[in-house]
Amino acid sequence: MTIEPLDLLRSNLARVRIPEPTNRIFKHECCVSFDTPVMLAFLCINFKALSDFCVGSVENMPDVLLVASDENMAVRSEGGLFIDMCTFLAFGKDFVGWNYEKTGNPVYLHIKQTKKLVPEDRPSKKPTLLAIGIDGGFDNNEPEYEETHSVVILPEYVSLPFPSVELPEKVRLAVDAILLAEGAERKEELAAWTADKKQVSSYALNLQQIDNGVVIPPSGWKCAKCDKADNLWLNLTDGMILCGRKNWDGTGGNNHAVEHYRETGYPLAVKLGTITADLEAADVFSYPEDESVLDPQLAQHLAFFGIDFSSLQKTEMTTAERELDQNTNFDWNRIQESGQEVYPIFGPGYTGLVNIGNSCYMAANMQVIFSTRSFISRYYLNQSLKKAFEMSPADPTVDLNMQLTKLAHGLLSGKYSVPAFEHDEKENMATSTATAKQEGIRPRMFKSVIAASHPEFSSTRQQDALEFFLHFLDQVERASAAKTELDPSRSFKFGIEDRILCSSGKVTYNRRNDYILSLNIPLHEATNKEELESFNKLKAEKLAEGKEINADEIVRPRVPLETCLANFSAPEEIHDFYSTALKTKTTALKTAGLTSFPDYLVLHMRRFVMEAGWVPKKLDVYIDVPDIIDISHMRTKGHQPGEELLPDGVPDEEDSNKMLANEEIVAQLVSMGFNHLHCQKAAINTSNAGVEEAMNWLLSHMDDPDIDLPISKGHGSTTATIVDQSKVDTLISFGFQEEIARKALEASGDDIEKATDWIFNNPNASVSSMDATPSNAASTSNDVNLPDGGGKYRLIGIVSHSGTSTLCGHYVAHILKDGRWVIFNDNKVGASINPPKEMGYLYFFERL
């Protein structure tokens, strides 16, 4: 007997919930794919016209290719989205059946969107604020849609139109609440960000002005120390007109204004050309405060030098406007591809990642990581979306395995890597291939999960690509703790061994595991010293004449990668090393090498260094990187016959009073953002062996319960913690051994949640081995479980950085795919013409 649709709906009302304000409602993106509510019309396009920029040969491809007919619609779903009216999770048409099979929930709100036509001649508004999603900020370029709704009942997909007065009141209330709610996807990504508002300078009210007879003319300005006639700053103390700072890319001024401040200490300057009747819009910069500020007495300060601001016209951009302009006009291939036209590529493995708010550090990393066999096998070839969904908890959006599988299939399947043509390109597909683009996919759910435990990655601020890479692999390793054989992060892990030779003649060996090999860049080993000397002479001559160096005249040091690798292994003196044999501090000699060779070797180039005064600086240097490297000579030999080991132990109470942290090590760690007390403990607990050793100690002890306690005579070591036996019993009920449970509770301050986390972070721990930090002959790192093989590697990926700091600028990935280099710049993917092998920040090598 056929049941009427309304009766069928009424029989399932128990499976319908009216969402509450605290419920997370997903309605913009499928939980297990990148499908969206937007409906697509498709065009059949002759594949011959697309063969040059799609991957694969024409002979092996179909005669036609389905391509989105609407611009920017390449990743939209053909069937809209289905919202589970019990859990409020969203699913694409191909996946909603899986949810019904798993949960039995039959009632869904079906949302379909069709893009509205927008006049082609509609002008784009120029942004006036460095902001997104607010008045005056960047246009989100979000198209407008016509939206239709219906209530669908599975498994027969019985459809009831909405709105309709015939629907039960509970269903109508539930649908209204879902449609009115802000989607969880949008809530979890910051919709708007703005630059900080300018503050009144503390130097403005009592600014000293020197009456030296200077009168500033209304035009015709020029730097007093060079020929620069733009980017000029008027010092408000003595009336000197000088050029601004030189930008990282060689543009801007010659630093004469800031150099004048360093010589005189005169704090405030105003940018000429930004002064108008609206004095608040003038660009006033405070050198000691190192930011743009407000000067409430600017009119008086300008009048002192005879400036009538009411008659001046704006001719220069302010600092904020210039920053805005650079963001608005950022050309994705300008920095990395020398401005050459990059030909777009589409197909499996060539899907771009949309920048969802300074997320290029994440996108560049994930593109390279999902080009490795280990991650492709784990989350794509050997795990289907359905399998990951069936294994996921009730909410798949918070499951790392599900979201990694979703990301892998989104990047590698090719489903979302198709051209989205402009309106006029639909008329002539064959001639528009070079300008075709793809929308890419938005990794919002993945970012939400991977950043959940990290406040910085949860923000939309720019981050260090290296730090994210390490955080990502750490999260994958934790998630794979129960099945280490399935852990793809192991393919990056290797052992490092430090051999420290004490002045007593005895040695100690410290072993640790790492995911990256961090290399210093020895500039004194540059291979083009003669060219550098000639360039420096030319530069000095031009500066003396007040002229600029042309970009094509700049010569940068070139340092071979082999030299950087040799520098890592070279003997290094350690001062203030505490010798357990001599019972005092002494000078030791350290050498380093690898105990195993990973499947994928990641080299981190230390391009960011600290200058005098601990001012961070980016090294403007080229690294000559060959396609093939051999690091076989870097394998360590371990404890050798005839070597006498330093005795184990820590300084006794009397010695501990003498043991102090090396301030250079502490200062470098603090400059990286670590807590000062934590850095002191790290230096002391590694016997001041070096920054890298201290950082490794710090990263592995960040969650110690005593990390914030003051340093005691025993260097912050704590006495044994009295643990609650009931908590020990709880951990035993989880399947852990009593000794391990007790040790974990002692290490975590009797906190059962931290103790559980501690056990998963120390899967190979035992009561006898957990206390070991330095390792001598008897102690070894878990090398037996690490991948190992020969020392020959091929370069397969580069993450490059453009900008003055890892916390600003832009990251781009170049990857060797199918025998050619490809550039991945957020959602733009194309054939690389000139991969920047010499400019890498992270280099990815695959073992041959």
C-alpha positions in Angstrom: 0.0 0.0 0.0 1.3 3.4 -1.0 1.8 5.9 1.9 1.0 9.5 1.2 4.0 11.8 1.5 2.6 13.8 4.4 1.7 10.7 6.3 5.2 9.3 5.7 6.6 12.6 7.1 4.3 12.5 10.1 5.4 8.9 10.9 9.0 10.2 11.1 8.5 13.3 13.2 10.4 11.7 16.1 13.5 12.0 13.8 13.0 15.8 13.4 14.6 18.3 15.8 14.1 22.0 16.1 17.7 23.4 16.4 18.6 25.3 19.5 21.0 28.3 19.4 23.9 26.1 20.6 23.6 23.6 17.8 26.1 23.6 15.0 24.2 23.7 11.7 26.0 22.8 8.4 24.4 24.0 5.3 27.2 25.3 3.0 29.3 22.2 2.4 29.0 18.5 2.6 30.7 16.9 5.6 32.4 14.2 3.6 33.1 16.0 0.3 33.4 19.5 -1.1 30.0 19.5 -2.6 27.9 22.6 -2.0 24.2 23.6 -2.5 24.8 25.2 -5.9 23.2 23.5 -8.9 25.2 23.1 -12.1 24.4 23.1 -15.7 27.1 21.3 -17.8 28.5 21.9 -21.2 29.9 19.1 -23.4 33.2 20.5 -24.6 35.4 18.9 -27.3 38.2 17.4 -25.3 40.7 18.2 -28.0 40.4 21.8 -27.1 41.3 21.0 -23.5 44.0 18.3 -24.0 46.9 20.7 -23.7 46.2 21.8 -20.2 44.5 18.7 -18.8 46.6 15.9 -17.5 46.9 12.7 -19.6 47.0 12.0 -23.2 44.1 12.6 -25.6 44.2 9.0 -26.7 43.4 7.8 -23.1 40.7 10.4 -22.5 37.0 10.5 -23.5 35.9 12.5 -26.5 34.1 15.0 -24.3 34.7 16.5 -20.9 32.0 17.8 -18.6 32.9 21.4 -17.6 31.0 23.8 -15.4 29.2 26.3 -17.6 29.0 29.0 -14.9 32.1 30.9 -13.9 33.4 30.1 -10.4 31.2 27.1 -10.2 33.7 24.3 -10.7 33.1 22.7 -7.3 29.4 23.1 -7.0 27.2 20.0 -6.5 24.9 18.8 -9.2 22.3 17.7 -6.6 22.4 20.4 -3.9 22.8 19.7 -0.2 20.7 17.5 2.1 20.6 18.7 5.7 19.9 15.9 8.2 17.0 17.4 10.3 18.1 15.5 13.3 21.9 16.0 13.4 22.0 19.1 11.2 24.9 17.7 9.2 25.0 18.4 5.4 25.6 15.8 2.7 25.9 15.9 -1.1 23.5 13.8 -3.2 26.0 11.0 -3.6 26.6 10.8 0.1 23.3 11.4 1.9 22.4 7.7 1.5 25.4 6.7 3.5 24.2 8.9 6.4 20.7 7.3 6.2 22.3 3.8 6.3 24.5 4.8 9.3 22.0 6.7 11.4 18.6 5.7 10.1 17.6 9.4 10.0 15.2 9.7 7.0 14.1 13.4 7.0 16.3 16.0 5.2 16.1 19.6 4.2 17.1 19.8 0.5 18.8 23.1 -0.4 19.4 24.0 -4.0 21.0 27.2 -5.2 21.2 28.7 -8.7 23.4 31.6 -9.4 21.8 34.9 -10.2 22.9 36.7 -13.3 25.0 39.8 -12.6 25.5 42.6 -15.1 28.9 42.2 -16.7 29.5 46.0 -16.6 28.9 46.2 -12.8 32.0 48.1 -11.5 34.0 46.6 -8.7 34.3 48.7 -5.6 37.8 49.7 -4.7 38.5 48.8 -1.0 39.4 51.5 1.4 40.1 49.3 4.4 42.4 46.4 4.9 39.5 44.3 5.8 37.3 41.5 4.4 33.5 41.2 4.7 32.8 44.7 6.1 31.9 48.1 4.5 34.9 49.5 2.8 36.8 46.3 2.8 37.7 43.8 0.1 34.7 42.5 -1.8 34.3 38.8 -1.0 33.3 38.3 -4.6 30.6 36.0 -3.3 27.9 35.6 -6.0 24.2 35.8 -5.2 22.0 32.8 -5.5 18.3 31.9 -6.0 17.6 29.3 -3.4 14.9 26.7 -3.3 14.0 24.3 -0.5 12.1 21.0 -0.1 11.8 18.4 2.6 13.0 15.0 1.4 12.3 11.6 3.0 14.8 8.7 2.4 15.2 6.1 1.2 12.7 6.7 -1.5 13.6 10.4 -1.8 10.0 11.5 -1.4 10.0 15.2 -1.9 7.6 17.8 -0.3 7.9 21.5 -1.3 8.8 24.2 1.3 7.3 26.5 2.3 3.9 24.8 2.6 1.2 25.2 5.3 0.4 21.6 4.9 3.7 20.6 6.5 3.6 19.7 10.2 4.3 22.7 12.4 7.4 21.0 13.9 8.9 20.6 10.4 8.1 24.2 9.5 9.7 25.5 12.7 12.8 23.3 12.2 13.3 24.3 8.6 12.9 28.0 9.4 15.4 27.7 12.2 17.9 26.0 9.9 17.6 28.6 7.2 17.8 31.5 9.6 20.9 30.2 11.5 24.4 31.1 10.5 26.1 28.1 9.0 28.7 26.4 11.2 31.2 26.6 8.3 30.9 30.4 8.2 31.0 30.7 12.0 34.3 28.8 12.2 36.1 31.0 9.6 36.7 34.6 10.5 34.3 36.6 8.3 36.1 39.9 8.8 39.5 41.1 9.8 40.7 44.7 10.0 44.0 46.4 10.7 44.4 47.8 14.1 43.2 51.3 14.6 45.9 54.0 14.9 46.6 55.2 18.4 47.6 58.7 19.6 51.4 58.8 19.8 52.8 59.3 23.3 55.4 61.6 21.6 53.0 64.0 20.0 51.8 66.2 22.8 55.3 67.2 24.0 57.1 67.0 20.7 60.2 69.2 20.6 60.5 71.3 17.4 63.8 73.0 16.4 63.5 76.5 15.0 66.2 76.3 12.4 64.6 78.5 9.8 63.3 75.6 7.7 60.2 76.4 5.6 58.7 73.6 3.6 57.4 74.5 0.1 54.1 73.1 -1.1 55.7 71.0 -3.8 59.0 70.0 -5.4 60.2 67.9 -2.5 63.4 65.8 -2.7 65.3 63.7 -0.2 68.1 65.6 1.4 70.5 62.7 1.0 69.6 61.2 -2.4 67.6 61.9 -5.5 64.3 60.2 -4.4 61.3 62.4 -5.1 58.6 60.1 -3.8 58.1 58.2 -0.6 59.4 61.2 1.3 59.0 61.8 5.0 59.1 65.1 6.9 60.7 64.8 10.3 58.5 66.9 12.6 61.3 67.9 14.9 63.9 69.4 12.6 62.1 69.6 9.2 64.4 67.3 7.4 62.9 65.7 4.3 64.2 62.1 3.8 63.2 59.0 1.9 61.4 56.0 3.4 62.5 52.5 4.0 63.6 50.1 1.3 61.1 47.3 0.8 62.1 43.6 0.8 61.8 43.5 -3.0 64.1 46.5 -3.6 61.3 49.1 -4.0 60.7 52.0 -1.7 63.3 54.4 -0.5 66.9 54.2 0.7 66.2 54.2 4.5 67.4 57.7 5.0 64.4 58.8 7.2 64.8 55.9 9.6 68.6 56.3 9.7 68.1 60.0 10.6 65.9 58.9 13.5 68.6 56.5 14.7 71.2 59.3 14.6 69.1 61.9 16.2 66.3 60.2 18.1 63.7 62.6 16.6 60.6 60.4 16.9 57.8 61.5 14.5 57.6 62.0 10.7 54.8 62.7 8.4 54.6 61.4 4.8 54.6 64.2 2.3 51.8 63.8 -0.2 49.4 62.4 2.4 48.7 65.8 4.0 45.3 67.3 3.2 42.6 69.2 5.0 41.6 65.9 6.6 44.6 65.7 8.9 43.5 62.4 10.5 44.1 60.8 7.1 47.7 62.0 7.0 50.3 59.2 7.5 52.3 60.0 10.7 54.8 57.4 11.7 56.4 57.0 15.2 59.8 55.4 15.0 60.2 54.5 18.7 56.7 53.0 18.7 57.3 51.5 15.3 53.8 52.1 13.9 51.6 54.6 12.2 50.0 56.9 14.8 47.7 59.8 15.3 49.2 63.3 16.1 46.4 65.4 17.6 48.6 68.5 17.2 49.6 67.8 13.6 48.2 71.2 12.4 50.4 73.1 14.9 53.5 70.9 14.1 53.0 71.5 10.3 52.5 75.3 10.8 55.8 75.4 12.6 57.5 74.7 9.2 55.2 77.0 7.3 52.9 74.3 5.9 49.3 75.3 5.1 47.6 71.9 5.1 44.3 73.2 3.9 45.6 73.9 0.4 47.5 70.6 -0.1 46.3 67.8 -2.3 46.9 64.1 -1.7 49.6 62.7 -4.0 51.0 59.7 -2.1 49.5 56.5 -0.6 49.7 56.2 3.2 51.5 53.1 4.7 48.1 51.4 5.2 47.0 52.2 1.7 50.2 50.9 0.2 49.8 47.7 2.2 46.2 47.5 1.0 47.3 48.1 -2.6 49.9 45.4 -2.4 47.3 43.0 -1.2 44.8 44.1 -3.8 47.2 43.8 -6.7 49.2 40.8 -5.6 50.3 38.9 -8.7 50.6 35.2 -7.9 53.4 34.5 -10.4 55.3 37.8 -10.0 57.6 36.6 -7.2 58.1 32.9 -8.0 57.8 32.8 -11.8 59.5 36.0 -12.9 56.2 37.4 -14.3 55.9 34.8 -17.0 52.5 33.5 -18.1 51.7 30.3 -16.3 49.7 27.8 -18.2 46.9 26.3 -16.1 46.7 22.5 -15.4 43.6 20.5 -14.5 42.9 16.9 -13.5 43.6 14.4 -10.7 46.2 15.7 -8.4 46.0 19.3 -9.7 43.3 20.8 -7.5 43.9 24.2 -5.9 43.1 25.2 -2.3 41.3 28.4 -1.9 42.8 30.9 0.6 40.4 31.1 3.5 42.2 33.8 5.3 46.0 33.8 5.2 46.0 30.1 4.8 48.7 29.8 2.1 51.1 28.3 4.7 48.7 25.4 5.1 47.8 25.1 1.4 51.5 24.9 0.3 52.2 22.2 2.9 49.2 20.1 2.1 49.8 20.1 -1.6 53.3 18.7 -1.1 52.3 16.3 1.6 49.5 14.8 -0.5 52.0 14.3 -3.3 53.9 11.7 -1.2 53.1 8.0 -1.6 52.5 7.5 2.1 49.7 10.0 2.4 48.2 9.2 -1.0 48.0 5.5 0.0 46.7 6.1 3.5 44.0 8.6 2.8 43.1 8.1 -0.9 44.1 4.7 -2.4 43.5 2.6 0.6 40.6 4.5 2.3 37.4 5.4 0.6 35.2 8.3 1.7 32.5 5.8 2.7 34.9 3.8 4.8 36.2 6.9 6.6 32.6 8.0 7.2 31.5 4.7 8.6 34.5 4.8 11.0 33.9 8.4 12.0 32.1 9.4 15.2 28.6 10.9 15.2 30.0 14.2 14.0 32.4 13.6 11.1 33.3 17.3 10.9 35.5 16.9 14.0 37.2 13.7 13.0 40.7 14.2 11.7 40.7 10.9 9.8 37.4 11.8 8.0 38.6 15.3 7.1 42.0 14.1 5.9 40.3 11.5 3.7 37.9 14.2 2.5 40.8 16.5 1.7 42.8 13.7 0.0 39.9 12.8 -2.3 39.2 16.5 -3.0 42.8 17.1 -4.0 43.5 13.9 -5.8 40.3 12.7 -7.5 40.2 15.5 -10.1 36.5 15.9 -9.4 37.0 19.6 -8.5 39.8 20.4 -10.8 38.0 21.5 -14.0 38.1 24.8 -15.8 35.6 27.5 -14.9 35.3 29.7 -18.0 34.5 33.3 -18.1 31.3 34.5 -19.9 32.9 35.4 -23.1 35.0 32.2 -23.1 32.0 30.0 -23.5 31.8 31.1 -27.1 35.3 30.0 -28.0 36.6 27.2 -25.7 39.5 26.3 -27.9 41.1 29.7 -27.8 40.5 30.3 -24.1 42.4 27.4 -22.6 45.4 29.5 -21.5 43.1 31.8 -19.4 40.8 29.1 -17.9 40.9 28.9 -14.2 39.5 26.7 -11.4 37.8 27.7 -8.3 39.5 25.1 -6.1 38.3 23.7 -2.8 37.9 25.4 0.5 39.6 23.4 3.3 37.4 24.9 6.1 36.5 21.8 8.0 40.0 20.4 7.7 41.5 23.6 9.1 39.0 23.7 11.9 40.0 20.1 13.0 43.8 20.4 12.6 43.9 23.8 14.3 41.5 22.9 17.2 44.4 22.4 19.6 46.4 25.4 18.4 45.2 29.0 19.0 47.4 30.5 16.3 46.5 28.1 13.5 42.8 28.7 14.5 43.2 32.4 13.6 43.4 34.0 10.2 46.8 35.4 10.8 49.7 34.3 8.7 51.8 31.5 10.3 55.1 29.8 9.8 54.9 27.0 7.3 57.5 25.0 9.2 55.6 25.2 12.4 52.4 24.1 10.7 54.2 21.2 9.0 55.4 19.9 12.4 52.1 20.4 14.1 50.3 18.6 11.3 52.5 15.5 11.4 52.3 15.5 15.2 48.5 15.4 15.0 48.6 12.6 12.4 50.9 10.6 14.6 48.7 11.1 17.6 45.6 10.0 15.6 47.5 6.9 14.5 48.8 5.9 17.9 46.6 2.8 18.0 47.8 1.6 14.6 51.3 2.8 14.1 51.7 0.7 11.0 49.1 2.9 9.3 50.8 6.2 10.3 51.9 8.0 7.2 53.8 10.6 9.2 56.4 7.9 9.9 57.7 8.3 6.3 59.1 11.7 7.3 60.6 10.7 10.7 64.2 9.9 11.2 66.7 9.7 14.1 69.4 12.3 14.9 72.4 11.6 17.1 74.6 14.2 18.7 78.1 13.0 19.9 79.5 15.3 22.6 83.1 15.0 23.4 83.9 16.4 26.9 87.3 18.0 27.7 87.8 15.0 30.0 88.0 12.8 26.9 84.8 11.1 27.7 81.7 11.2 25.4 78.0 11.1 25.6 75.4 10.4 22.9 72.1 12.2 22.7 69.5 10.8 20.3 66.2 12.2 19.2 63.7 11.7 16.5 62.6 14.5 14.1 60.6 15.3 11.0 62.9 18.0 9.6 66.6 18.6 9.2 67.1 22.3 10.0 70.1 23.8 8.3 72.1 26.9 8.9 73.2 28.9 5.8 76.9 29.6 6.0 77.1 32.9 4.0 80.9 32.9 4.2 80.9 29.8 2.0 79.3 31.6 -0.9 80.6 30.5 -4.3 80.3 33.9 -6.0 82.4 36.1 -3.7 84.0 38.0 -6.6 80.7 39.0 -8.0 79.4 39.9 -4.5 82.5 42.1 -4.0 81.9 43.9 -7.3 78.2 44.4 -6.5 79.0 45.8 -3.1 81.3 48.3 -4.7 78.7 49.3 -7.2 76.1 49.6 -4.5 78.3 51.9 -2.4 79.0 54.1 -5.4 75.3 54.4 -6.3 74.3 55.1 -2.7 77.0 57.8 -2.5 75.4 59.4 -5.6 71.9 59.0 -4.2 70.9 56.5 -6.9 69.0 53.3 -6.7 70.2 49.8 -7.5 68.2 48.3 -10.4 66.7 44.9 -9.7 68.7 43.3 -12.5 71.9 44.5 -11.0 71.4 42.9 -7.6 73.8 40.0 -6.8 72.9 37.6 -4.0 75.2 35.2 -2.3 75.0 31.6 -3.7 75.6 28.9 -1.2 75.6 25.2 -2.2 73.2 22.9 -0.4 76.1 20.5 0.1 77.8 23.2 2.2 74.7 23.6 4.4 74.6 19.8 5.0 78.3 19.7 5.7 77.8 22.6 8.2 75.2 20.5 10.1 77.7 17.7 10.6 80.7 19.9 11.3 82.3 19.9 14.8 80.8 22.6 17.0 82.2 24.0 20.3 79.7 24.0 23.2 80.6 26.5 25.9 79.3 26.1 29.5 78.7 22.4 29.0 78.2 20.7 32.4 80.5 17.7 32.6 79.3 14.9 34.9 82.8 13.6 34.9 84.5 16.9 35.9 81.5 18.1 38.0 81.8 21.5 36.5 81.2 23.5 33.3 83.6 23.1 30.5 83.9 23.4 26.7 82.8 20.3 24.7 82.9 19.4 21.0 79.6 18.3 19.4 79.1 16.5 16.1 75.8 15.4 14.6 74.5 12.9 12.1 71.5 10.8 11.2 70.8 7.3 12.6 68.2 6.5 9.9 67.2 7.9 6.5 63.5 8.6 6.0 61.4 7.9 3.0 60.9 11.6 2.6 63.6 14.0 3.8 62.5 17.6 4.6 65.2 20.2 4.7 64.4 23.5 6.5 66.6 26.4 5.5 67.2 28.9 8.3 66.7 32.0 6.3 65.5 33.9 9.3 68.3 34.9 11.7 68.8 37.3 14.6 70.9 40.3 14.1 72.6 42.4 16.9 69.9 43.5 19.4 67.9 40.3 18.5 66.3 41.9 15.5 65.0 39.3 13.1 66.3 39.4 9.6 65.6 37.3 6.5 68.8 36.3 4.6 68.7 37.4 1.0 70.6 34.4 -0.3 70.2 31.8 -3.0 70.7 28.1 -2.2 72.1 26.0 -5.1 70.0 22.8 -4.8 70.7 19.9 -7.1 67.9 17.5 -8.2 69.7 14.5 -6.6 71.5 14.5 -3.3 73.4 11.8 -1.4 73.6 12.0 2.4 75.1 8.6 2.9 78.1 10.1 4.6 75.9 11.7 7.3 74.9 8.3 8.9 76.3 8.0 12.4 78.2 5.1 13.9 77.1 5.3 17.5 79.2 4.3 20.5 82.6 3.0 19.3 84.9 0.5 21.0 87.4 2.3 23.2 85.2 5.3 23.9 84.6 6.0 27.6 81.1 7.3 28.3 80.3 10.2 30.6 78.6 9.0 33.8 74.9 9.6 34.0 73.5 12.0 36.5 72.5 15.6 37.1 74.3 18.3 38.9 74.2 17.9 42.7 72.7 20.7 44.8 75.9 22.5 45.2 76.7 22.4 41.5 73.2 23.4 40.5 73.7 26.8 42.1 76.4 27.3 39.5 74.4 26.0 36.6 72.8 28.9 34.7 71.1 29.1 31.4 73.1 30.4 28.4 71.4 33.7 27.7 72.2 33.6 24.0 70.2 30.3 23.7 67.4 31.7 25.8 67.2 34.9 23.8 67.0 33.1 20.5 64.2 30.8 21.8 62.3 33.8 23.3 62.6 35.6 19.9 60.7 32.6 18.4 57.8 33.3 20.8 58.5 30.9 23.7 58.1 31.7 27.3 61.3 33.1 29.0 61.1 30.7 32.0 60.5 27.7 29.7 63.5 28.7 27.6 65.7 28.9 30.7 64.7 25.5 31.8 65.3 24.1 28.3 68.8 25.5 28.2 69.6 24.2 31.6 68.1 20.7 31.1 70.2 20.3 27.9 73.4 21.6 29.6 73.4 24.6 27.2 74.2 22.3 24.3 72.6 24.6 21.8 69.5 26.2 20.5 68.3 23.1 18.6 68.7 20.8 21.6 67.0 23.3 23.8 64.1 23.7 21.4 63.6 19.9 21.1 63.5 19.7 24.9 61.1 22.5 25.0 58.7 21.1 22.4 58.6 17.8 24.2 58.0 19.3 27.7 55.5 22.0 26.9 52.8 20.1 28.8 54.8 19.2 31.8 52.8 20.0 35.0 55.9 21.8 36.5 56.8 23.8 33.4 55.6 27.0 34.9 57.1 26.5 38.3 60.2 28.7 39.2 63.6 27.2 38.6 64.8 25.4 41.8 68.2 24.3 42.8 67.4 21.1 40.9 66.5 23.0 37.8 62.7 22.8 38.2 62.6 19.1 38.7 59.7 18.0 40.9 59.3 15.5 43.6 57.2 12.5 43.1 53.5 13.2 42.8 51.1 11.4 45.1 48.5 9.9 42.7 44.9 9.0 43.4 44.5 5.2 43.3 41.0 5.5 41.9 42.5 7.3 38.9 45.0 4.6 38.5 42.2 2.1 38.5 40.4 4.1 35.9 43.4 4.0 33.5 43.8 0.3 34.2 40.2 -0.2 33.1 41.1 1.5 29.8 43.6 -1.3 29.3 46.8 0.3 30.4 49.3 -1.4 32.7 49.3 -0.2 36.4 53.0 0.9 36.3 52.4 3.0 33.1 49.2 4.5 34.5 50.9 5.5 37.7 53.9 7.0 35.9 51.5 8.9 33.5 49.6 10.4 36.5 52.8 11.4 38.2 54.0 13.1 35.0 50.7 15.0 34.5 50.0 16.2 38.0 47.4 13.6 38.8 45.2 14.8 35.9 43.5 11.8 34.3 42.9 13.5 30.9 46.5 14.7 30.7 47.7 11.3 31.8 45.8 9.6 29.0 47.2 12.0 26.5 50.7 11.5 27.9 50.4 7.7 27.4 49.3 8.1 23.8 52.2 10.5 23.2 54.6 8.0 24.7 53.4 4.7 23.2 56.8 3.0 23.8 57.3 4.3 27.3 58.1 2.0 30.2 58.7 2.7 33.8 62.4 2.1 33.5 63.0 4.1 30.3 60.7 7.1 30.6 63.1 9.1 32.7 65.9 9.1 30.1 66.7 12.3 28.3 70.3 12.1 27.2 71.1 8.6 25.8 74.4 6.9 26.3 75.4 3.5 25.1 72.5 1.6 26.7 69.8 3.9 25.6 68.6 4.3 22.0 65.8 6.0 20.3 63.2 3.9 18.6 65.2 3.6 15.4 64.0 0.0 14.8 60.5 1.3 14.0 61.7 4.1 11.7 61.9 3.8 7.9 65.4 3.4 6.7 67.2 2.9 3.4 69.9 4.4 1.2 71.0 8.0 1.3 70.2 9.1 -2.3 67.2 11.4 -2.7 65.4 13.3 -5.5 64.0 16.8 -5.0 60.2 16.6 -5.4 58.8 19.7 -3.7 59.6 23.2 -2.6 57.7 25.5 -0.3 58.9 29.1 -1.0 58.3 32.2 1.1 58.0 35.8 0.0 58.1 38.5 2.6 60.2 39.8 5.4 59.0 37.4 8.1 57.4 33.9 8.3 54.4 35.6 9.9 53.7 37.8 6.9 54.1 37.5 3.2 53.0 34.6 1.0 53.8 30.9 0.6 53.8 29.0 -2.7 54.5 25.3 -3.4 56.3 23.8 -6.5 55.9 20.1 -6.9 57.5 17.6 -9.4 54.5 15.8 -10.9 54.4 13.5 -13.9 57.9 14.5 -14.9 57.3 18.3 -14.8 57.3 21.1 -12.2 54.0 22.5 -11.2 53.2 25.6 -9.2 50.5 25.6 -6.6 49.6 29.0 -5.4 46.4 28.7 -3.4 43.7 27.8 -5.9 45.9 28.6 -9.0 47.7 25.6 -10.5 49.9 25.8 -13.5 52.9 24.5 -15.3 56.0 26.0 -13.8 58.3 27.7 -16.2 61.1 28.5 -13.8 60.8 26.7 -10.4 62.6 28.7 -7.7 64.9 25.9 -6.6 67.3 28.5 -5.1 64.6 30.3 -3.0 63.1 27.4 -1.0 62.2 27.6 2.7 61.3 23.9 2.9 62.8 21.3 0.5 61.1 17.9 0.2 63.2 15.0 -1.1 62.1 11.5 -1.9 64.5 8.6 -1.3 65.5 6.8 -4.5 
